[in-house]
């Protein structure tokens, strides 16, 4: 359910109100039932589900939506749209429970609503986000963030890193590993037979042959060569200001960007309400809407569920393609 006081309960209820979504899979919602009920009432969505008390009760013979209320400290008291360490801790507990259920064979796919990193941090959470925490929970050593929206597929060499630290966060091995993961997932889950991946440079004009920084020459280009030796068809480093136009025209299948906003500005510009976050390198499929908790509109009934719907569709398509 994500952060309980955000728009997670609302976009889940709106997504599952769609018959087209419900028929795609069996759904096990993990979170706070009182908030989910409130969201359903607010949005006038009559979601029929069975409440379970224990994982041994996971059985879809009587319906394809179950609710597992694992909230601990906020059964009824909460403030919609507010930052709370207690609620932040609840959101992390939901993730931990979901991963354990998948590891025990009780579920196949993880779809997460957004968490609030500030609220989670107040509860003692030490990770930068879902991606890093899920890698920790599953002992994934090589992982990456991928985002999709319509025709655009973006992979990130670094994730939630301050701009001043991006350069020193890049490594030859890290970029090469991301390219290998990108190639594997494009082939496995998106049925791209021979992926061609564009690789952005870090600096303007991709460094302009060392005139505007040397990360391209010292780190990025050697990483691309390493990935090519492993069978990855990657091209670069390319100037980021022109690569997305070429992607739109079909010149590449995906792009590896060096930092968060280099790729996500373009992605959300062309598909703000259809973007999906995918974590690569986990032992299971995990997707999430491409937006945040939207605390400013939480509880108002105006959140757009399209990104959540697309996260569900994408996860199921990936599962069926594998």
Steps between C-alpha positions, in 0.01 A plus 500: 500500500799731535490795737160474672434875506587547132299419187586129503166380641313722254679395182479134600127523560446684171715253307323196643162658429575435133366162378775499236764513774330252734481231237876506448602328825422414859584792729624494859501850650739548791450804717254680723139395446344803666675731253404281210134507606515877537647535151228277358228709667657826389521385140168315507669176397340178619797264509391152604779323684560243772695599809761255622669484838788271411691390191360150542164648396622610157244330278337653195227242453230747613629814326811645349570782747624436853602755763772422750495767771848500650484850652629506853481844658251687283188289483274804499688821588683674219526836329458495124770690314720544808854382577513241778781273609247243622330491161838498328593193700173334402579542131834323545330219690266446205798456267670254732184294531447498123853378430464220755175388338666485160800312639265245659314447172178673610524765228680547170530873429555811712332828406571781743321827555736792581667543838597829659875489560491776762230326702679166463824662613330624818428136583867405466496399132854540363453437129456750216185335369318185395771393257783491751285348776367221278856421392593475869204275586577261214880517520513625141855612427441632148180695452372799309205735462308492173212727406263465210237727349332434169789445253779613733714265711752662731765332716696688765870463577445679833173548686437740789837674509557873560614675181832595661575131563400353164845499343666316788208255514567380146726203441607297199380177657172651617406637158599175328287301747200727436534447125511123545189512721322727251580266210383194697169656604422642157546152352329306780203715591445729202581252223752729333709256298811713447478806723693810398562713806603865480735614776497864606809690595514679831614841377359740238574375147614171657819673615592635157809276478619597847447875469203494740593228749673166463248254649398391152856412399614351832187322623204483264668397174710223664179373668323488164790302352484256792128449446550449127747221573217335694267516202317824579426723201560843653588827330652808659581710685239720332394856572191476719334804345453320168461135588132508593397629160683207343328264744164641399584429136587139582877521462550327838302262719595662831740748658734478797516838675771599744272656760139526610375820336696446178253228410190570707436854379452368147307194613248690710463768236369248248306280741454642848193287571625184331852471640603182682799435725655152470776355718745280310711229662249376758391134515145612417324768293444831676330805353364824639322810371743762376369766742541575868266515798344834394429607858350827380201318346483193727148432621337738251388234255668660199809279456546353151523117512635454147861451608393235753292326232799503268727365775260207541476436126875524450578260785255242370625535143856447622393193697321348203787578261760326713 
